[in-house]
Amino acid sequence: MKKSKVLAMALGLAMGVSASTALAAEAQDGAALSETAFNDVPKGHWAYSALEVLSKDGVLEGYPDGSFKGDETMTRYEMAQIIANAYKGGSFADDALIDGVRQELSGELKTLKKVEKQVQKNTAAINKMQSFVDKLELSGMGQVRYENNDTRKYDSMTENDRYYLSLKTNYKVNEDWKVCTEWEINHKYSNYRNFHGEKAASNVDFNNPYYVGTDRQNSKFYPRLWMEGSLGKKLSLDIGRKWRGLGFQVMAYGEETDGFTLNYKLNDNDLMATALYWKPDHKLYNTFAVTGVGLKGTVGHGTQLQLHYLRSNTEKTGTVVGHNEYTKMPYDGAGNGLPRDSVTWEHGNQMITASLMQNFAPNLYLWADYSRTNADEQNNATAIKVSYKWTDLNQPGSFHLYGRWHNYKEHGRWLGDTADSLWLDGSTGWTFGGKYVFAKNVEGELCYGWSRAAEDWWGPNGHDTSDYTRHVWRAQLDFHF
């Protein structure tokens, strides 16, 4: 919009005329007019007289250099200044003229009101959606894995793959509480072998392969739902179904559970006292539950500590805690299937755990976990890890190296994370590996594990407990979002 055509000019002209028709009469009668206020508007210009009148009335002002610059774009600030000047000392005639202008533009004003209402409606909808988005957090990880495992008595080198997806959501209900979900799709690898060459007296079905993979089905969908929130300045609670674990390496206990964890803040940092009740949602241990108390947080310089005491709802030994649906189906003398074996608990019913992480040198970290049960034998477990640096998913080229030693006695822990059978109960061994960020949010990991343990499998002569050495190569690629 140019000043030679602007609404401000129309308003200015109209208001200037309404202020006094005598001014125009004086001009026509040859009365003396003031010298032009705009040095860039020649007397022969078609708007010269109008600008002269508006300048004298103070409706229009020139630039500091005395120019009008009628061909330049007018800003909203200039428009506001013109209108403000026009209203100064306004008369009835001014009001009448403004009313006339309003009537003249009534159609446009109605349209503008409709547009304004729609804009307000759209703005409210956008704000509502924005509020929802601000309260919702979405994250997750997809994984592709390849593994080579030469455990003795497998019929092949057991090359395995695994495809995994975890999708997590957090919805903020208010300043204190949020609802959390995790949707896990887990294709777990499996291995099968046939009992070729074994005698019929062993009561083994030679035509059907024997499942010797993980404890769960090859592919499964795990939905989880829990709530997290504050019960005051010092108390916090999570309750529902989620994956829970103890310790920095989740050695003694790590499983999907129903239950709750109650935390009480002991200082202004992160030191907390903890009380918990967890019952695993796992068919193998579906009647096994634990209650416990503990302490966790930062103590000293660069040292984080976790201490827990747990008690289970089982007897020290002998309680039937679940149904092992993956155990080989036994047969009677007539070839009829018998009930599958139930799992008899032999791991004690009390446990203490201690876990420490120490930044003992620049970029060097020590992890140490220990657990002990009241089982009569083989009742402790230890894991020590040294790591160098951390990966940063936002920084391609960052890396992490680690070495780990473990000694898991048969009854020294309860439901610790086995890293998908990388660290088994009853085994002792080493693991070496590293992680590398190839691209933003894309992380790869390569590791080698060596361990020795007593194998326990259903063979032709019952349970074979001969020692075996296990070598595992594993490579995986994680996509975080």
FENGI-V317137 format. One record per pair of residues at least 24 apart in sequence whose C-alpha atoms are under 7 Angstrom apart, sorted by the first residue. I is the first residue (numbers start at 1). J is the second residue. Records with the same first field share a line. If there is no record, write none. Layout:
# FENGI-V317137
I: J  J
This chain:
# FENGI-V317137
1: 73  74
2: 70  71  72  73  74
3: 70  71  72  73  74
4: 70  71
8: 79  82
12: 54  59
13: 50  54
15: 86  94
16: 53  54
18: 93  94
19: 93  94
37: 62  66
38: 62  66  67  68
39: 66  67
40: 67  68
58: 85
59: 85  86
135: 171  172
136: 169  170  171  172
137: 169  170  171
138: 168  169  170
139: 167  168  169  481
140: 166  167  168  480  481
141: 165  166  167  478  479  480  481
142: 166  478  479  480
143: 476  477  478  479
144: 476  477  478
145: 475  476  477
146: 474  475  476
147: 473  474  475
148: 472  473  474
149: 471  472  473
150: 470  471  472
151: 469  470  471
152: 468
154: 193
155: 193
158: 191
160: 189
161: 189
162: 187  188  189
163: 187
176: 229  230
177: 228  229  230
178: 227  228  229
179: 226  227  228
180: 225  226  227
181: 224  225  226
182: 223  224  225
183: 222  223  224
184: 221  222  223
185: 220  221  222
186: 219  220  221
187: 218  219  220
188: 218  219
189: 213  218
190: 214  218
202: 460  461
203: 331
215: 326
234: 264  265
235: 263  264  265
236: 262  263  264
237: 261  262  263
238: 262
247: 306  355  369
248: 355
249: 369
250: 416  417
251: 369  416  417
252: 371  413  414  415  416
253: 414  415  416  417
254: 415  416  417
255: 280  415
256: 280  281
257: 281
270: 297  298
271: 296  297  298
272: 296  297
283: 322  323
284: 322  323  324
285: 321  322
286: 321  322
287: 321  322
288: 313  314  321
289: 313
302: 358  359
303: 357  358  359
304: 356  357  358
305: 355  356  357
306: 354  355  356
307: 353  354  355
308: 352  353  354
309: 351  352  353
310: 350  351  352
311: 349  350  351
312: 349  350
314: 349
315: 348  349
316: 346  347  348  349  375
317: 345  346  347  348
318: 344  345  346
319: 344  345
320: 344  345
321: 345
328: 458
346: 375  411
347: 373  375  411  412  414
348: 373  374  375
349: 374
350: 374
363: 388  389
364: 388  389
371: 412  413
372: 412  413
373: 412  413
375: 411
378: 409  410  411  412
379: 409  410  411  412
380: 408  409  411  412  413
381: 407  408  409  412  413
382: 406  407  408
383: 407
391: 436  437
393: 437  440  441  442
394: 440  441
395: 440
396: 437  438  439  440
397: 436  437  438
398: 436  437
399: 435  436  437
400: 434  435  436
401: 433  434  435
402: 432  433  434
403: 431  432  433
404: 430  431  432
405: 429  430  431
406: 430
426: 453  454
427: 451  452  453
428: 452  453
441: 479  480  481
442: 478  479  480
443: 477  478  479
444: 476  477  478
445: 475  476  477
446: 474  475  476
447: 473  474  475
448: 472  473  474
449: 473
